[in-house]
Amino acid sequence: MSTTGDGQPDSPEALRAEIDETREQLGDTVEALAAKSDVKARAEDRVEGIKQDARAKADQVKEKVTSVTPESARQGGGELVAKAKANPLPIAGAAALLLAFAIGRRSARP
């Protein structure tokens, strides 16, 4: 782009081109600043990343535990689940007691 001696473009077309380029650069800068200032979106992205990492870690732990757990323990656990499904009343009672205990502890705090 040719300029005059004082640094100004010497034709209207050159001036328009410079203005368009400056507008484009300004638009990019505004977009970058808006992305940086959107704290909620940045926090949501971070939370999603942490969730994915936690899921991956949980899958690794589950796989490792499954590989080292003896077959008899797996069968016993399966039987326990089947019994709980067949007769859910003791499980529900235990859950209610645990909930009552938790609520009591929480309300006892100053």
C-alpha positions as CSV (number, residue, x, y, z in Angstrom):
1,M,0.0,0.0,0.0
2,S,1.5,3.4,-0.9
3,T,1.4,6.2,1.5
4,T,2.1,9.9,1.5
5,G,5.0,11.4,3.4
6,D,2.9,11.8,6.6
7,G,2.0,8.1,6.7
8,Q,-1.5,8.4,5.3
9,P,-2.8,6.3,2.4
10,D,-2.6,8.3,-0.8
11,S,-5.9,7.0,-2.4
12,P,-9.4,6.4,-1.2
13,E,-9.2,2.7,-2.2
14,A,-6.1,2.3,0.0
15,L,-7.8,4.1,2.8
16,R,-10.9,1.8,2.6
17,A,-8.7,-1.3,2.5
18,E,-6.8,-0.1,5.6
19,I,-10.1,0.6,7.3
20,D,-11.5,-2.9,6.4
21,E,-8.3,-4.5,7.7
22,T,-8.4,-2.6,10.9
23,R,-12.1,-3.5,11.4
24,E,-11.3,-7.2,10.9
25,Q,-8.5,-7.0,13.4
26,L,-10.7,-5.2,15.9
27,G,-13.4,-7.8,15.5
28,D,-10.9,-10.6,16.2
29,T,-9.7,-8.8,19.3
30,V,-13.3,-8.3,20.5
31,E,-14.1,-12.0,20.0
32,A,-11.0,-13.0,21.9
33,L,-11.8,-10.6,24.8
34,A,-15.4,-11.8,24.9
35,A,-14.3,-15.5,25.1
36,K,-11.9,-14.7,27.9
37,S,-14.5,-12.7,29.9
38,D,-17.2,-15.4,29.6
39,V,-16.4,-16.9,33.0
40,K,-19.5,-19.1,33.0
41,A,-18.6,-20.8,29.7
42,R,-15.0,-21.3,30.8
43,A,-16.1,-22.8,34.1
44,E,-18.5,-25.1,32.3
45,D,-15.8,-26.3,30.0
46,R,-13.5,-26.9,32.9
47,V,-16.2,-28.9,34.8
48,E,-16.9,-31.0,31.7
49,G,-13.2,-31.7,31.3
50,I,-12.9,-32.8,35.0
51,K,-16.0,-35.0,34.6
52,Q,-14.5,-36.7,31.6
53,D,-11.3,-37.3,33.5
54,A,-13.2,-38.7,36.5
55,R,-15.2,-41.0,34.2
56,A,-12.1,-42.3,32.6
57,K,-10.4,-42.8,36.0
58,A,-13.5,-44.6,37.3
59,D,-13.5,-46.9,34.3
60,Q,-9.8,-47.7,34.8
61,V,-10.4,-48.5,38.5
62,K,-13.4,-50.6,37.8
63,E,-11.5,-52.6,35.2
64,K,-8.6,-53.1,37.6
65,V,-10.8,-54.1,40.5
66,T,-12.8,-56.5,38.2
67,S,-9.5,-58.1,37.1
68,V,-8.2,-58.7,40.6
69,T,-11.5,-59.6,42.3
70,P,-11.9,-63.4,42.8
71,E,-14.8,-65.0,41.1
72,S,-16.3,-66.1,44.4
73,A,-16.5,-62.5,45.6
74,R,-18.2,-61.4,42.4
75,Q,-20.8,-64.2,42.8
76,G,-21.4,-63.2,46.4
77,G,-21.9,-59.7,45.4
78,G,-24.3,-60.7,42.7
79,E,-26.3,-62.9,45.2
80,L,-26.5,-59.9,47.6
81,V,-27.9,-57.7,44.9
82,A,-30.4,-60.4,43.9
83,K,-31.5,-60.7,47.5
84,A,-31.9,-57.0,47.9
85,K,-34.0,-56.8,44.8
86,A,-36.2,-59.7,46.0
87,N,-36.7,-58.1,49.4
88,P,-36.0,-54.3,49.3
89,L,-37.6,-53.6,52.7
90,P,-34.4,-54.1,54.8
91,I,-32.3,-52.0,52.4
92,A,-35.0,-49.2,52.5
93,G,-35.0,-49.3,56.3
94,A,-31.2,-49.1,56.4
95,A,-31.3,-46.2,53.9
96,A,-33.9,-44.4,56.0
97,L,-31.8,-44.8,59.2
98,L,-28.7,-43.5,57.4
99,L,-30.7,-40.5,56.1
100,A,-32.1,-39.8,59.6
101,F,-28.7,-40.0,61.1
102,A,-27.3,-37.6,58.4
103,I,-30.1,-35.1,58.9
104,G,-29.7,-35.3,62.7
105,R,-26.0,-34.6,62.4
106,R,-26.5,-31.7,60.1
107,S,-29.2,-30.0,62.3
108,A,-27.0,-30.5,65.4
109,R,-24.3,-28.3,63.9
110,P,-24.3,-24.7,65.2
